[in-house]
Amino acid sequence: MPMTIVLRIPDGPIVLVNPANGYRETVAHAGLWCLIFGFFYLAYKGAWAAAGIAFAAAIFTGGLSWFGFPFIARRLVVKSYLQRGWRLVDHSPTDDDAGV
């Protein structure tokens, strides 16, 4: 039986890094962007499965699902990056971040 890992996504912007080339991607305000652009935002971020489901849901609900996906967009985008091998950057607030 496969083990399921439950991921708690921290509040605020999430920074992910591609271990192959060190490229960093920030996921911030995903809900807002998904509300404005709908499934196009999910496709832009590479969450193709979620974008396809959002597209199909938009067709079957006459666009009403467009208002539901922003609540889970952040989790969908981060999950997509993690499934493609990206890693979360462990960024703990320090005194330097506070400008002290």
DRENDO-1510 file (C-alpha; in Angstrom, 1 decimal, always signed):
<recs>
REC; n; res; u; v; w
REC; 1; MET; +0.0; +0.0; +0.0 .
REC; 2; PRO; +1.6; +3.3; -1.0 .
REC; 3; MET; +2.3; +5.8; +1.7 .
REC; 4; THR; +0.6; +9.2; +1.4 .
REC; 5; ILE; +2.5; +12.3; +2.5 .
REC; 6; VAL; +0.5; +15.2; +3.8 .
REC; 7; LEU; +2.0; +18.5; +3.0 .
REC; 8; ARG; +1.4; +21.6; +5.1 .
REC; 9; ILE; +2.0; +24.6; +2.9 .
REC; 10; PRO; +3.3; +27.6; +4.9 .
REC; 11; ASP; +1.6; +31.0; +4.8 .
REC; 12; GLY; +3.0; +33.7; +2.6 .
REC; 13; PRO; +5.0; +33.4; -0.6 .
REC; 14; ILE; +6.4; +30.0; -1.3 .
REC; 15; VAL; +9.8; +29.6; -2.9 .
REC; 16; LEU; +10.7; +26.4; -4.7 .
REC; 17; VAL; +14.0; +25.5; -6.3 .
REC; 18; ASN; +14.8; +23.2; -9.2 .
REC; 19; PRO; +17.6; +21.0; -8.0 .
REC; 20; ALA; +18.8; +20.4; -11.6 .
REC; 21; ASN; +19.7; +24.0; -12.3 .
REC; 22; GLY; +19.1; +26.0; -9.2 .
REC; 23; TYR; +16.3; +28.1; -10.7 .
REC; 24; ARG; +13.9; +29.5; -8.1 .
REC; 25; GLU; +10.2; +30.1; -8.6 .
REC; 26; THR; +8.0; +32.0; -6.2 .
REC; 27; VAL; +4.3; +31.1; -5.8 .
REC; 28; ALA; +2.5; +34.1; -4.4 .
REC; 29; HIS; -1.1; +35.3; -4.7 .
REC; 30; ALA; -2.1; +32.2; -6.6 .
REC; 31; GLY; -5.7; +32.6; -5.6 .
REC; 32; LEU; -5.9; +36.1; -7.0 .
REC; 33; TRP; -4.3; +35.1; -10.3 .
REC; 34; CYS; -6.5; +32.1; -10.6 .
REC; 35; LEU; -9.6; +34.2; -9.9 .
REC; 36; ILE; -8.6; +36.6; -12.7 .
REC; 37; PHE; -7.2; +34.2; -15.3 .
REC; 38; GLY; -8.9; +30.9; -14.3 .
REC; 39; PHE; -7.5; +27.7; -15.7 .
REC; 40; PHE; -5.0; +29.7; -17.9 .
REC; 41; TYR; -3.0; +30.6; -14.7 .
REC; 42; LEU; -2.8; +26.9; -13.8 .
REC; 43; ALA; -1.6; +26.0; -17.3 .
REC; 44; TYR; +0.9; +28.9; -17.2 .
REC; 45; LYS; +2.4; +27.5; -14.0 .
REC; 46; GLY; +2.6; +24.0; -15.5 .
REC; 47; ALA; -0.2; +22.4; -13.4 .
REC; 48; TRP; -1.6; +20.8; -16.6 .
REC; 49; ALA; -3.8; +18.2; -14.8 .
REC; 50; ALA; -5.4; +20.8; -12.6 .
REC; 51; ALA; -5.8; +23.2; -15.6 .
REC; 52; GLY; -7.6; +20.4; -17.5 .
REC; 53; ILE; -9.9; +19.7; -14.6 .
REC; 54; ALA; -10.6; +23.4; -14.1 .
REC; 55; PHE; -11.3; +23.8; -17.8 .
REC; 56; ALA; -13.8; +20.8; -17.8 .
REC; 57; ALA; -15.4; +22.1; -14.6 .
REC; 58; ALA; -15.8; +25.5; -16.1 .
REC; 59; ILE; -17.6; +24.1; -19.1 .
REC; 60; PHE; -19.9; +21.8; -17.1 .
REC; 61; THR; -20.8; +24.5; -14.5 .
REC; 62; GLY; -21.1; +27.4; -16.9 .
REC; 63; GLY; -18.1; +29.1; -15.4 .
REC; 64; LEU; -19.2; +29.0; -11.8 .
REC; 65; SER; -16.2; +26.8; -10.9 .
REC; 66; TRP; -14.0; +29.7; -11.8 .
REC; 67; PHE; -14.9; +31.1; -8.3 .
REC; 68; GLY; -14.0; +27.9; -6.5 .
REC; 69; PHE; -10.6; +27.1; -7.8 .
REC; 70; PRO; -8.9; +30.2; -6.4 .
REC; 71; PHE; -9.3; +28.6; -2.9 .
REC; 72; ILE; -7.2; +25.6; -3.9 .
REC; 73; ALA; -5.0; +27.1; -6.6 .
REC; 74; ARG; -1.9; +27.6; -4.4 .
REC; 75; ARG; -2.0; +24.0; -3.2 .
REC; 76; LEU; -2.4; +22.8; -6.8 .
REC; 77; VAL; +0.5; +24.8; -8.1 .
REC; 78; VAL; +2.9; +23.8; -5.3 .
REC; 79; LYS; +1.9; +20.2; -5.6 .
REC; 80; SER; +2.6; +20.3; -9.3 .
REC; 81; TYR; +6.0; +21.7; -8.8 .
REC; 82; LEU; +6.8; +19.1; -6.1 .
REC; 83; GLN; +5.7; +16.3; -8.4 .
REC; 84; ARG; +8.1; +17.5; -11.0 .
REC; 85; GLY; +11.0; +17.3; -8.6 .
REC; 86; TRP; +11.2; +20.8; -7.3 .
REC; 87; ARG; +12.1; +21.4; -3.6 .
REC; 88; LEU; +10.7; +23.8; -1.1 .
REC; 89; VAL; +13.2; +26.4; +0.1 .
REC; 90; ASP; +13.4; +26.3; +3.9 .
REC; 91; HIS; +13.2; +30.0; +4.7 .
REC; 92; SER; +12.9; +30.7; +8.4 .
REC; 93; PRO; +12.6; +34.4; +9.3 .
REC; 94; THR; +15.7; +35.8; +10.8 .
REC; 95; ASP; +16.8; +39.2; +12.2 .
REC; 96; ASP; +18.2; +40.1; +8.8 .
REC; 97; ASP; +14.7; +39.7; +7.3 .
REC; 98; ALA; +13.2; +42.1; +9.8 .
REC; 99; GLY; +15.7; +44.8; +8.9 .
REC; 100; VAL; +17.3; +44.7; +12.4 .
</recs>
